[in-house]
Structure formats: structure tokens, C-alpha cells
Amino acid sequence: MKREIALLLHDIRSVYNVGAIFRTADAIGASKIYITGYTPAPLDRFNNPRADLAKSALGSEKTMPWEYAKSPAKVIADLKKKGFQVVSLEQTDDSVDYKKVKPAAKALVVFGNE
């Protein structure tokens, strides 16, 4: 069974963390990254490449499919309709160790602010 993993980055403040996530997503073969909120995108508001993001993304920002979306809720709802399981990363007393998670064939991994 081929897995499809997409990522949603919501309100990630650090441009270097976003670049590192792009690099990791590219390495694991993720299908797409959705950027929402104030998360920095690979292109600035003038549609120019962001050198600071590129520094940590190491070229993956050019090959990894991504899309800016106004609403994380809409992205989640749309992907759930397409059969994606939603998995959120968070540290709480009720969190499940990521090594114990068995995602569905299609999974959307949601990252929130640092």
C-alpha cells in the first residue's frame, strides 16, 4: 500500500524551521505542504524567493509542491473529504508517542506554532 503524506504548517514563526520541514518533507516523499497563517512561504509577498528559507531548505523549496491557504480548517476539511486521516503534532499529557502511530494510507500531518 502506497502512503500519501501531506503537511500543514500553521503559524510557524521560524523561517529556518519551515526550511528544515521542507527539506524533511522532500526526503520522506511527502506529496504537498500547505502553508497557513503567518508561516513564511518560500516566496515573499513580491513573489521573490526567500534566501533565508532557502538556506535551511537546501533546494527542496524548489521541488517540494506547496500551496498557501487562508484557512487551515478548509484545507483539513477538503483533505478529509479525500480520505486523509488528520494527525496533529503536540506535546501534552495525552499525547501519543509518534512511534506508536499507524497512519492511514493518506495522512495530513498538522504542525502548529513552536
MARSE-563156 format. One line per field, with one value per atom (N, C-alpha, C): x, y, z; residue in three letters; atom name; residue number from 1. Coordinates in steps of 0.2 Angstrom, whole numbers. Layout:
BEGIN
xx = c(X|...)
yy = c(Y|...)
zz = c(Z|...)
numar = c(ALA|...)
marke = c(CA|...)
pagu = c(NUM|...)
! end
This chain:
BEGIN
xx = c(4|0|4|3|7|4|8|6|7|2|2|2|7|8|8|4|4|5|8|9|5|3|0|4|7|11|7|5|0|4|5|8|15|19|26|30|33|36|43|47|54|54|57|58|63|68|73|69|65|61|57|54|50|55|60|65|67|68|70|64|58|52|52|53|53|58|64|69|67|64|62|57|52|46|48|53|56|59|63|66|62|56|51|46|47|42|35|34|28|25|18|15|15|14|12|13|15|15|10|5|0|3|3|6|0|-1|-7|-5|-9|-7|-1|3|9|15|14|20|23|30|34|34|32|32|39|40|47|47|41|42|39|42|39|33|31|25|25|31|33|34|33|34|42|46|53|55|60|62|65|64|66|73|78|85|86|83|83|80|74|71|75|78|82|88|91|97|96|90|89|85|82|78|83|89|94|91|87|84|78|75|69|63|64|59|57|62|61|57|58|55|49|48|43|36|31|25|22|20|17|12|7|2|0|-1|-3|-11|-14|-21|-23|-28|-30|-33|-36|-39|-37|-33|-31|-37|-43|-49|-52|-51|-54|-49|-42|-38|-39|-40|-42|-48|-53|-60|-59|-56|-55|-52|-46|-42|-46|-50|-54|-59|-62|-66|-63|-56|-52|-50|-52|-49|-43|-41|-35|-37|-32|-33|-29|-31|-28|-24|-18|-13|-10|-11|-8|-2|3|9|8|9|8|11|13|16|11|7|3|3|0|0|-4|-8|-12|-9|-3|0|2|1|3|10|15|22|21|24|24|26|30|32|27|22|16|10|11|5|6|0|0|-5|-2|-7|-10|-16|-19|-15|-17|-14|-13|-18|-17|-17|-12|-12|-10|-13|-11|-8|-2|1|1|-2|-3|2|6|11|8|9|7|13|11|17|22|28|33|32)
yy = c(-6|0|6|10|17|22|25|30|37|41|48|53|57|61|68|72|79|83|89|93|99|101|108|112|117|121|128|128|134|138|144|149|147|144|143|149|151|158|158|153|152|150|155|153|147|147|141|134|134|128|126|131|130|127|130|127|120|118|112|107|109|105|103|108|107|102|102|98|91|90|83|81|85|83|80|83|81|74|74|67|61|62|57|56|60|59|62|67|70|73|72|75|82|86|93|96|102|106|112|112|118|123|129|134|139|140|144|149|154|159|163|164|168|164|158|154|157|158|160|155|158|154|154|150|150|156|159|166|171|177|183|186|191|194|197|198|201|195|189|183|181|184|183|177|173|168|171|167|170|166|170|167|164|167|164|157|156|150|145|147|143|140|144|142|136|135|129|123|125|121|117|120|117|114|118|117|114|111|107|112|118|123|124|122|122|116|111|104|102|104|101|105|102|106|109|115|119|123|125|130|134|140|145|144|143|143|148|152|156|153|147|144|137|135|128|124|126|122|120|124|122|117|118|113|106|106|100|97|101|98|95|99|97|90|89|83|77|79|74|71|75|73|68|69|65|59|57|51|52|58|59|59|55|55|61|65|71|69|70|69|75|77|84|82|86|86|91|88|92|88|92|89|91|85|86|80|80|74|68|70|65|63|65|64|57|54|48|48|44|43|42|47|46|39|36|29|24|26|21|23|28|30|26|23|20|23|28|32|28|31|28|29|26|27|34|38|45|49|53|56|64|68|75|76|78|80|87|89|96|98|104|107|114|115|122|126|132|136|133|135|132|133)
zz = c(0|0|0|-5|-5|-1|3|8|4|6|4|10|11|17|15|17|16|23|23|29|29|34|35|41|39|43|45|51|53|58|57|62|64|60|62|61|66|66|63|64|62|54|50|43|43|47|47|49|53|55|48|45|39|34|33|28|30|36|38|37|38|37|29|25|18|16|19|17|19|25|28|24|22|18|12|9|2|3|8|9|11|14|15|9|4|-1|0|4|5|-1|-2|-8|-8|-3|-3|4|4|10|9|14|15|20|18|22|24|31|33|38|39|45|43|48|47|45|44|42|36|36|30|24|18|12|8|4|0|-4|-6|-10|-5|-6|-2|-5|-2|-4|-11|-14|-20|-25|-23|-27|-28|-24|-25|-20|-22|-17|-11|-5|1|3|3|4|11|16|22|23|20|20|15|10|5|9|13|17|21|24|28|23|18|14|9|8|3|-3|-7|-13|-13|-8|-8|-9|-7|-8|-16|-20|-27|-30|-27|-29|-25|-19|-15|-16|-19|-20|-14|-14|-8|-11|-6|-8|-1|-2|3|3|9|10|16|15|20|27|26|31|32|38|39|40|42|43|36|31|25|22|22|20|23|30|33|31|30|28|21|17|10|9|13|13|16|22|25|20|16|11|6|5|0|3|10|13|17|19|23|30|34|41|44|48|51|58|58|63|65|72|74|78|78|82|88|94|100|106|111|117|123|125|131|135|140|144|141|136|132|126|124|118|117|111|109|106|108|105|98|94|87|84|87|85|86|89|90|86|82|77|71|69|62|58|54|50|44|42|36|30|25|18|16|18|16|23|24|31|30|34|34|41|41|47|49|54|56|61|59|63|65|72|74|76|79|81|86|86|90|97)
numar = c(MET|MET|MET|LYS|LYS|LYS|ARG|ARG|ARG|GLU|GLU|GLU|ILE|ILE|ILE|ALA|ALA|ALA|LEU|LEU|LEU|LEU|LEU|LEU|LEU|LEU|LEU|HIS|HIS|HIS|ASP|ASP|ASP|ILE|ILE|ILE|ARG|ARG|ARG|SER|SER|SER|VAL|VAL|VAL|TYR|TYR|TYR|ASN|ASN|ASN|VAL|VAL|VAL|GLY|GLY|GLY|ALA|ALA|ALA|ILE|ILE|ILE|PHE|PHE|PHE|ARG|ARG|ARG|THR|THR|THR|ALA|ALA|ALA|ASP|ASP|ASP|ALA|ALA|ALA|ILE|ILE|ILE|GLY|GLY|GLY|ALA|ALA|ALA|SER|SER|SER|LYS|LYS|LYS|ILE|ILE|ILE|TYR|TYR|TYR|ILE|ILE|ILE|THR|THR|THR|GLY|GLY|GLY|TYR|TYR|TYR|THR|THR|THR|PRO|PRO|PRO|ALA|ALA|ALA|PRO|PRO|PRO|LEU|LEU|LEU|ASP|ASP|ASP|ARG|ARG|ARG|PHE|PHE|PHE|ASN|ASN|ASN|ASN|ASN|ASN|PRO|PRO|PRO|ARG|ARG|ARG|ALA|ALA|ALA|ASP|ASP|ASP|LEU|LEU|LEU|ALA|ALA|ALA|LYS|LYS|LYS|SER|SER|SER|ALA|ALA|ALA|LEU|LEU|LEU|GLY|GLY|GLY|SER|SER|SER|GLU|GLU|GLU|LYS|LYS|LYS|THR|THR|THR|MET|MET|MET|PRO|PRO|PRO|TRP|TRP|TRP|GLU|GLU|GLU|TYR|TYR|TYR|ALA|ALA|ALA|LYS|LYS|LYS|SER|SER|SER|PRO|PRO|PRO|ALA|ALA|ALA|LYS|LYS|LYS|VAL|VAL|VAL|ILE|ILE|ILE|ALA|ALA|ALA|ASP|ASP|ASP|LEU|LEU|LEU|LYS|LYS|LYS|LYS|LYS|LYS|LYS|LYS|LYS|GLY|GLY|GLY|PHE|PHE|PHE|GLN|GLN|GLN|VAL|VAL|VAL|VAL|VAL|VAL|SER|SER|SER|LEU|LEU|LEU|GLU|GLU|GLU|GLN|GLN|GLN|THR|THR|THR|ASP|ASP|ASP|ASP|ASP|ASP|SER|SER|SER|VAL|VAL|VAL|ASP|ASP|ASP|TYR|TYR|TYR|LYS|LYS|LYS|LYS|LYS|LYS|VAL|VAL|VAL|LYS|LYS|LYS|PRO|PRO|PRO|ALA|ALA|ALA|ALA|ALA|ALA|LYS|LYS|LYS|ALA|ALA|ALA|LEU|LEU|LEU|VAL|VAL|VAL|VAL|VAL|VAL|PHE|PHE|PHE|GLY|GLY|GLY|ASN|ASN|ASN|GLU|GLU|GLU)
marke = c(N|CA|C|N|CA|C|N|CA|C|N|CA|C|N|CA|C|N|CA|C|N|CA|C|N|CA|C|N|CA|C|N|CA|C|N|CA|C|N|CA|C|N|CA|C|N|CA|C|N|CA|C|N|CA|C|N|CA|C|N|CA|C|N|CA|C|N|CA|C|N|CA|C|N|CA|C|N|CA|C|N|CA|C|N|CA|C|N|CA|C|N|CA|C|N|CA|C|N|CA|C|N|CA|C|N|CA|C|N|CA|C|N|CA|C|N|CA|C|N|CA|C|N|CA|C|N|CA|C|N|CA|C|N|CA|C|N|CA|C|N|CA|C|N|CA|C|N|CA|C|N|CA|C|N|CA|C|N|CA|C|N|CA|C|N|CA|C|N|CA|C|N|CA|C|N|CA|C|N|CA|C|N|CA|C|N|CA|C|N|CA|C|N|CA|C|N|CA|C|N|CA|C|N|CA|C|N|CA|C|N|CA|C|N|CA|C|N|CA|C|N|CA|C|N|CA|C|N|CA|C|N|CA|C|N|CA|C|N|CA|C|N|CA|C|N|CA|C|N|CA|C|N|CA|C|N|CA|C|N|CA|C|N|CA|C|N|CA|C|N|CA|C|N|CA|C|N|CA|C|N|CA|C|N|CA|C|N|CA|C|N|CA|C|N|CA|C|N|CA|C|N|CA|C|N|CA|C|N|CA|C|N|CA|C|N|CA|C|N|CA|C|N|CA|C|N|CA|C|N|CA|C|N|CA|C|N|CA|C|N|CA|C|N|CA|C|N|CA|C|N|CA|C|N|CA|C|N|CA|C|N|CA|C|N|CA|C|N|CA|C|N|CA|C|N|CA|C|N|CA|C|N|CA|C|N|CA|C|N|CA|C|N|CA|C|N|CA|C)
pagu = c(1|1|1|2|2|2|3|3|3|4|4|4|5|5|5|6|6|6|7|7|7|8|8|8|9|9|9|10|10|10|11|11|11|12|12|12|13|13|13|14|14|14|15|15|15|16|16|16|17|17|17|18|18|18|19|19|19|20|20|20|21|21|21|22|22|22|23|23|23|24|24|24|25|25|25|26|26|26|27|27|27|28|28|28|29|29|29|30|30|30|31|31|31|32|32|32|33|33|33|34|34|34|35|35|35|36|36|36|37|37|37|38|38|38|39|39|39|40|40|40|41|41|41|42|42|42|43|43|43|44|44|44|45|45|45|46|46|46|47|47|47|48|48|48|49|49|49|50|50|50|51|51|51|52|52|52|53|53|53|54|54|54|55|55|55|56|56|56|57|57|57|58|58|58|59|59|59|60|60|60|61|61|61|62|62|62|63|63|63|64|64|64|65|65|65|66|66|66|67|67|67|68|68|68|69|69|69|70|70|70|71|71|71|72|72|72|73|73|73|74|74|74|75|75|75|76|76|76|77|77|77|78|78|78|79|79|79|80|80|80|81|81|81|82|82|82|83|83|83|84|84|84|85|85|85|86|86|86|87|87|87|88|88|88|89|89|89|90|90|90|91|91|91|92|92|92|93|93|93|94|94|94|95|95|95|96|96|96|97|97|97|98|98|98|99|99|99|100|100|100|101|101|101|102|102|102|103|103|103|104|104|104|105|105|105|106|106|106|107|107|107|108|108|108|109|109|109|110|110|110|111|111|111|112|112|112|113|113|113|114|114|114)
! end
